[in-house]
Amino acid sequence: MRSVQVIDESAETTTRAEHVIGVDESGNVTGPGLYALAAVRCPRDDGERLAELLVQNGLSPWQAKSQTLTENITPEQRTQRVEGLLDDLDAASIPWRVAVGYDQESIHHKAAAVCILAKKTITDTESYQGDAVLLPDGAASMYGRAQEHLRTQAAQIIGPSFQSAFGSVYVTGFPSADLTYPEVAAADYIAGHIRSQMDAGEHPTERYDSVVWFNRDWRDATSSPLPFYQIKGLTGSYGGIEQTRVAAWIKGRYTSEESHDVSSQWENTVRMLESRALQEYLLEGWGP
């Protein structure tokens, strides 16, 4: 799979990232009630394997999300599918982390939590190499204008000293990221599952080493923000919006269009995948 191409619009420079850190939440960290905030990191070299694991566990990326799943299957089925995914992620050494809480937090504290979780997905793996794109679900204004609050926390938590040791982390974001990149889809499913456990009175922080309580001390209020990076846009026609999102994932790009013309580029793009299982899954039921 191609690395993700990102653009620093302030400096008009382009670079590439070999990892995607997907972020999503269940509940509302900045609102009342239970919440779970999740991060999943996957190297682009293992991106197809992550997509396969989602498909094999009945958690179709690009077509559904946690809320859709809740509306169409029983809670028991959802639990079984997501727990199967968690087991498979651990077996495949694809790191995931979750922060949970009950109290309403500021957007600054939420941004700090995202950076801490992202950092943990990197530092807890001995074999990490390369640069990463930090991709929360939602508009690029989710954490302030051009993710300003997230970039401010990133400057301290995963800033220059961290990046000199591990690699650069490029902060970005776009709507429907959970329907485009499987890393964000996995974070969405995991966050929904962990929050449902809490809602049922269970204690995921005791069950999973990867789940921790939210900590307000994570926030740093003194740093200047890192640059904002935009994932480079996808060009060409691939069919409907779902096909175009798949093509964007394969090529490490981004799309915001809501309608597309049918073209043979769809099949050619899917054939770029090494996984025969994914090729069959996408071509047999997804053709434009």
N, C-alpha and C positions, 0 to 999 in steps of 0.2 A: 504494500500500500504506500501511496505517496505521503510524505510528511506534510504537515499543515503549514500552509504559507500565510504569513501574517505581515501586516503593514503598519509601521509606526507613522501615522499620518502627520504628526508634528514635524518629523524629520524627513518624511517621504522616503523612508528606507524599508526594504523588504527582507525578511528572514524566514527561516523555517523551523518548525518544532517537531521533535520526534516522539513526544508524548502528549496526550490529552488528559487533563484533570477535569472531569465533569462534576458539577455541583448542582444539587437541587434540594428542596425542602418539602416537608409535609407539615401542615399547620402553618402558622405564621410567626416567625421568630420575633417580628416587631409588633405583633398583636397579642391579644390575650389567649390563654389556653396552652395545651400541650403542643410541642413542636419537636421535629427531628430534622437536622441539617446534615446532609451526606455528601461525601466526596469519593470519587472512584478514579484511580489513575490507571491508564493503560498505554504501553508503548504502541506506536503505530504498527510495528512489526507483529504485535499480538492482537491488533484490532479486529481482524476477522474471527479470531478465536472467541473474543468477547461477544461479538454478534451471534456466533454459533451458540454460545451458552445461553444467551437470552432466548433465542428461538427454541432451543431444545427444552427449556423450562417453561415454554408457553407464555413467554413475556416478549411478544413480538416488538422489536424496535421499529421505528418509522411509522407504525400504524396505531399503536396504543400507548397508554401511559398508566400510571398507578390508579388514577381516578377512574379511567375507563375500565380497568380490570375490576375494581371494586363494584362497579355497576353491572358487570356481566357474569361474575362467578361468585361462589360462596366464599365467606371468610376463610373457611378451612382450606379450600382450593388455593386461594391466594397465599396463605401461609405456607402451604406445601411447595408452591412454585418458587416463592422468593427464598425460602430456606434452602431449596435445592440449588438456586443460583448462588447463594452465599457459600455453600459447601464447594461448589464448582470453582468459584473465584479463589477461594483459599487453596484449592488443589492446583489451580493454574498460576498461583502466585501473582494474582492481580489484586493490588491492595485497595482496601476501602476503609473509610473512617466515618464515624457519625458522632455528632454532638447533640445532646437532648436537654430539654429543660421545660419549665412550667411558666416562668416569668416573662413578661414583656420586655424585650431588649431594644436598645437603640440600633439604628442602622450601622453605627460605628462599631458596636460590639459584634453585631452579626458579621460585618466585613472582617473583623479580626478573627472570628471563629472560622470563617471560610479559609483564611490564610493558614491558620494553625492546622486544620484538617488536611489541606493541600500539602503543607510541609511534611506532615506525618506520612503521607503516602509516598513521599520521596525518601525521607531519611530512614524509614523502617525497612528499606530494601537495600541489600548490600550491592546488588548488581546495577544500580541506577547509573545511566549515562545519557547525556544529551540535554536538550532544552525542552520546555513544556509550555503549552498554552493552558491557561486557567480559564475555564469556560463555564460560568454559571448559566442556568436557564433564565430566560427573560431578556427584556430590552437592555440596551447598553446604558440606560439610565436607571437600572434597578438599584444600583449603589451610588446614586448621585450622577451628575452630568458626566458622561463618558467614564462611568464607574469610579468617580473620584474618591469616594470613601474606601472602596476596595483597594484602589491603587495606593492610597495613603497607608493603609495597614500593611499592604504587601511590601512597601518600601522598608519597613522595619523588620517584619517577620520573615519574609523571603526576599530581602533586599540584596544589596551588593555583596556583603560578606558571605551570605548564604549562597548566592549565585556563583561566586568565585570558586566555591568548593564543589557545587553540584551541577550548575548550569543555569541558564536564564529561565525566568518564568514570565510569560507574556500575558497580561491581563486583557480579557476581551469580554464578549457577551453578545447574544442576539436572540430574538424571539424564536420559540419553538426549537431551541437547541436540544431539548429532550426528545424531539421527533426527528432529529438529524444525526446526532452523534450518540452511539451506543453507551459511551461513558456517562453521559448525562441521563440517558434513559435508565441505566443501572442505578445511578444515584437516586433517581425519582422512585423507582420500585423499592429500593432499600429504605429510603426515608419513610415511605408510606407504611412499610411493614413494621419498622421499629416503632413508629408512632402508634400504630394499632395495638402493638404489644403493651405499650405504656397505658393506652386507653383501657385495656383489659386488666390493668392492675399488675402486669408482669414487670420484671426488672431487667431490661436488656443490658444495663451497665454491669450487671453481675454475670450475665450469660455470655456476653461477647467481649473479648479484649479490645475490639475495635470500636466500642461504643463508650463514650465518656460524657460526664456532665458538663454543661456549658459553664464557662468560667469568665467572669467579667474582667479579670486581671489580664486576659490575653490582649486587651486593647492597648495600643500605643498612640498617644495624641500629639506627638511632636514631629513626625517625619513629613518630608515633602513627597508628594505622590510620584510613583513610577509612571512612565508613559502608558497611554492607552493604545492597544493594538487592535486593528480590524482584520479579521480573517478575510483573505482575498476572495472576491466574488467569483461565482461559477458562471461560465459562459457556455452557450449551446442550448439545445433543446433535447429533453429526455422523456417527455410524456407529461403526466400529471405532477402535482406538487409532491406526492409521496415519492415518485420515481426520482424527481429532481433532488430531494433531500438525500436519498441513497447515493446518487451520483456525487453530491457535494461531500458526503462522508468518504467515499472511495478516493476522491481526488484531493481531499484535505482542503476543501473550500467552503463557502457560505452562500446561501441563497435566501433572498427575502421575497422573491416573486411568488405570486399566488396562482398564476396560470402559465401554462407552457404548451408549446406545440409538440406534437408527436414527431419523433425522429428516430432513425436507426442508431443514434448515439447511445440510446439506452442499453441495447444488447451489447454493443461494443464495450461500454463502460463496465457492465457487470462481468464481462469476460476478463476484465483486468484482475479480478479476484482469483486467488489461488484455491480457495475453498470450493470444491465441487458442490458441497452441501448448500452453501449460500447461493451459488450460481443457480442451482435447481430451485431453491426456495424463492428466489427473486424472479427468475424468468418464467416459471410455471404459473405463478399466481399473481404476478405483478406487471405483466406486460402492458404497455400503453395502448 
